[in-house]
């Protein structure tokens, strides 16, 4: 894991993009499916996996810095990572609302 906040935020955005792209491609296949027990189980498993991946990307290095008794550096890294991710999120939303509103 990196101590570079933009790198961590880009990895998080890349993970989200990969999940969305995969879901979009599966939806394009248009295979008729029956209701079954495994779809909700798969979605819940994906939620748990995503929470674990995001926790690792956002919190692993700051916690390691806290363990090393570098509190200010840990807080700074966490806030910069969240700020970088917020910027990327704003970019995604701007693209969705203004550049590609009909796709």
C-alpha positions in Angstrom: 0.0 0.0 0.0 1.1 3.5 -0.8 1.6 6.5 1.4 0.6 8.7 -1.6 -3.1 9.8 -1.1 -3.8 10.3 -4.8 -2.6 6.8 -5.6 -4.8 5.3 -3.0 -7.8 7.4 -4.2 -7.1 6.3 -7.8 -7.0 2.7 -6.8 -10.4 3.1 -5.0 -11.9 4.8 -8.1 -10.4 2.1 -10.3 -12.0 -0.6 -8.2 -15.4 1.1 -8.3 -15.0 1.5 -12.1 -14.2 -2.1 -12.5 -17.2 -3.2 -10.5 -19.6 -0.9 -12.5 -18.1 -1.9 -15.8 -18.5 -5.6 -15.0 -22.1 -5.1 -14.0 -22.8 -3.0 -17.1 -21.3 -5.7 -19.3 -23.3 -8.5 -17.6 -26.4 -6.4 -18.1 -25.7 -6.1 -21.8 -25.6 -9.9 -22.2 -29.4 -9.9 -21.4 -29.6 -13.5 -20.3 -33.0 -14.2 -18.8 -32.6 -15.3 -15.2 -35.0 -16.7 -12.7 -35.1 -15.5 -9.1 -32.9 -17.5 -7.0 -31.1 -17.3 -3.6 -27.7 -16.7 -5.0 -28.2 -13.3 -6.5 -28.8 -11.6 -3.2 -26.0 -13.6 -1.6 -23.7 -12.5 -4.4 -24.7 -8.8 -3.9 -24.2 -9.0 -0.2 -20.8 -10.7 -0.7 -19.8 -7.9 -3.1 -20.8 -5.3 -0.6 -18.6 -6.9 2.1 -15.7 -7.3 -0.3 -16.0 -3.7 -1.4 -16.1 -2.5 2.2 -12.9 -4.5 3.0 -11.1 -3.2 -0.1 -12.0 0.4 0.7 -11.0 0.0 4.3 -7.7 -1.3 3.2 -7.1 1.4 0.6 -8.2 4.2 3.0 -7.2 3.1 6.5 -4.3 0.6 6.4 -1.5 3.1 6.1 -2.9 5.7 8.5 -3.4 2.9 11.1 0.2 1.8 10.6 1.3 5.4 11.1 -0.7 5.6 14.3 0.9 2.4 15.5 4.3 4.0 14.8 3.1 7.0 16.9 2.9 9.4 14.0 -0.6 10.8 14.7 -0.3 14.0 12.7 1.1 12.2 9.6 -1.7 9.6 9.9 -4.5 12.2 10.0 -2.9 14.1 7.2 -2.7 11.0 5.0 -6.3 10.0 5.7 -7.7 13.5 5.0 -5.7 13.9 1.8 -6.8 10.5 0.6 -10.5 11.3 1.4 -10.0 14.7 -0.3 -8.5 13.1 -3.4 -11.3 10.6 -3.6 -13.9 13.4 -3.1 -12.3 15.2 -6.1 -12.5 12.0 -8.2 -16.1 11.5 -7.1 -17.0 15.1 -8.1 -15.3 14.5 -11.5 -17.4 11.3 -12.0 -20.6 13.1 -11.1 -19.8 16.1 -13.4 -19.1 13.7 -16.3 -22.4 11.8 -15.6 -24.5 15.0 -15.3 -23.0 17.3 -17.9 -20.8 15.5 -20.4 -22.6 12.1 -20.8 -26.1 12.7 -19.4 -27.9 10.4 -21.9 -25.6 7.3 -21.9 
